[in-house]
Amino acid sequence: MEGIPTKNNAEIEKEDIVNTDTNVSKEGNEKFIIDCDADPFVPEGWTVEEHQKGGQFEFDATRINLCLFGKQKSGLCKGNEIRKGLADRPVLNANVLDYLLANPQLIPWQWSNIWELKRDDVYFWGTIYHGPKGSLFVRCLQSLGRHGWCWSCRSLDDDWGENHTAALRAS
């Protein structure tokens, strides 16, 4: 399998990719365009630390890879370590998260199958926030099972494990 092109032509190893199987169907030639250059949603009391713009992204679930990095594959590591490891990767920003929340029919059902796939959150590392008390956070898409979807977040100071995947743009 070829690696995913990034800013520095680094490759994502095959074992980094958790699952790319999807089952989202489009009606006709319908396109779902996400403006990844727009300012992101900012929760009340929060500020944006970093927002990586990503142009116009035509959503297609097969163009998103869910990945784990470093120690996450076999244990725990701090969110700040993951942030450094993702620095030159094609991470998706929170605009994709918010688009999916507004259009939940586009979310691959496999992303919600947390018990079998050992995954419960999909993080959008292209947008980093300062929380009300100054800690850094990344927002994620979280399944509520049959009750739908919501966003949640995790501090970069916390331990991150195999159930905290990063959403990266595939080529």
C-alpha positions in Angstrom: 0.0 0.0 0.0 1.3 3.4 -0.9 1.7 6.0 1.8 -0.5 9.1 2.0 1.3 12.2 0.7 1.9 14.9 3.3 3.6 18.2 3.4 7.0 16.6 3.6 6.2 13.5 1.6 6.4 11.4 4.7 4.4 8.1 4.5 1.8 6.8 6.9 2.6 3.2 7.5 -0.1 0.6 6.6 -0.4 -0.4 10.3 -1.3 3.2 11.3 -4.5 3.0 9.4 -7.3 1.6 11.5 -10.2 1.2 9.1 -11.0 2.7 5.7 -14.1 0.5 4.9 -17.2 2.7 4.4 -20.7 2.2 3.2 -22.0 5.7 2.5 -24.0 6.0 -0.7 -24.5 9.2 -2.8 -27.7 10.0 -4.7 -26.7 10.6 -8.3 -23.9 13.1 -8.7 -24.5 14.8 -5.4 -21.3 16.4 -4.0 -20.7 17.4 -0.4 -18.3 20.3 -0.2 -16.8 21.4 3.1 -15.1 24.8 3.3 -12.0 23.9 5.4 -10.7 27.5 5.1 -13.7 29.0 7.0 -13.3 30.0 10.6 -14.2 27.1 12.9 -17.0 26.9 15.4 -15.7 28.0 18.8 -17.5 26.9 21.9 -18.4 29.6 24.4 -15.4 30.5 26.6 -12.9 28.9 24.3 -10.4 30.4 21.8 -8.6 28.9 18.8 -5.0 28.0 19.3 -4.4 26.7 15.8 -6.6 26.2 12.7 -5.0 24.5 9.7 -6.9 25.6 6.6 -7.6 22.8 4.1 -9.3 24.4 1.1 -12.5 23.0 -0.3 -12.8 19.4 0.7 -15.2 17.2 -1.2 -16.5 14.8 1.4 -16.2 11.2 0.5 -15.7 8.8 3.5 -13.3 6.7 1.4 -11.0 9.8 1.4 -10.6 9.8 5.2 -8.2 7.5 7.0 -8.6 6.9 10.7 -5.1 6.5 12.2 -3.3 5.8 15.5 0.3 7.0 16.1 3.3 6.0 18.1 2.6 4.5 21.5 -1.2 4.8 20.9 -1.1 1.5 19.0 0.1 -0.5 22.0 -0.7 1.6 25.0 -1.1 5.2 26.1 0.6 8.5 25.2 -0.1 12.2 25.9 -2.0 14.2 23.4 0.9 16.6 23.1 3.0 13.7 21.7 0.4 12.9 19.2 0.2 16.5 18.1 3.9 16.5 17.4 3.6 13.3 15.5 0.8 14.7 13.4 2.6 18.0 12.7 3.3 17.2 9.0 0.3 15.0 8.4 -2.8 15.9 6.4 -5.1 16.2 9.4 -8.7 17.3 8.9 -10.0 20.3 10.9 -13.1 20.9 13.0 -15.0 22.2 10.0 -15.3 18.6 8.8 -16.5 17.5 12.2 -19.2 20.2 12.3 -20.3 19.4 8.7 -20.7 15.7 9.7 -22.8 16.7 12.8 -25.0 18.8 10.5 -25.2 15.9 8.0 -25.1 12.7 10.1 -26.3 10.5 7.2 -22.8 10.9 5.7 -21.0 9.4 8.7 -19.9 5.8 8.0 -21.8 3.4 10.2 -18.4 1.7 11.0 -17.4 4.7 12.9 -20.1 4.1 15.5 -19.4 0.4 16.0 -17.3 1.1 19.0 -17.6 -2.3 20.8 -16.3 -4.4 17.9 -13.7 -1.9 16.5 -12.5 -0.6 19.9 -12.9 2.9 18.7 -15.2 5.5 20.2 -14.0 8.9 19.0 -12.7 10.4 15.8 -10.5 13.5 16.4 -10.0 16.4 14.1 -6.5 17.6 14.9 -6.5 20.4 12.3 -8.1 22.7 14.9 -6.7 23.0 18.4 -8.6 25.0 21.1 -7.8 26.7 24.3 -10.4 25.7 26.9 -11.8 28.1 29.5 -9.0 27.3 32.0 -6.2 27.5 29.3 -5.7 23.8 28.6 -5.5 22.7 24.9 -8.2 20.6 23.5 -9.1 18.7 20.3 -12.7 18.2 19.4 -14.0 14.9 18.2 -17.0 13.1 16.7 -18.5 10.8 19.3 -21.2 8.1 18.7 -24.2 8.0 21.0 -25.2 4.7 19.6 -28.8 4.7 18.4 -29.2 8.2 19.8 -27.0 9.8 17.1 -23.8 11.8 17.2 -22.3 14.6 19.2 -19.0 16.4 19.6 -16.8 16.0 22.6 -13.2 16.9 23.3 -10.1 15.7 25.0 -7.2 17.6 26.6 -3.8 17.3 25.1 -2.5 16.8 28.7 -4.6 13.6 28.9 -3.5 10.0 28.1 -4.7 8.9 24.7 -5.1 5.3 23.6 -6.3 3.1 20.8 -9.9 4.4 21.0 -8.8 8.0 20.0 -8.2 7.9 16.3 -7.1 10.9 14.1 -9.0 11.8 10.9 -6.5 12.3 8.1 -7.1 13.2 4.5 -6.4 10.3 2.2 -5.3 10.9 -1.4 
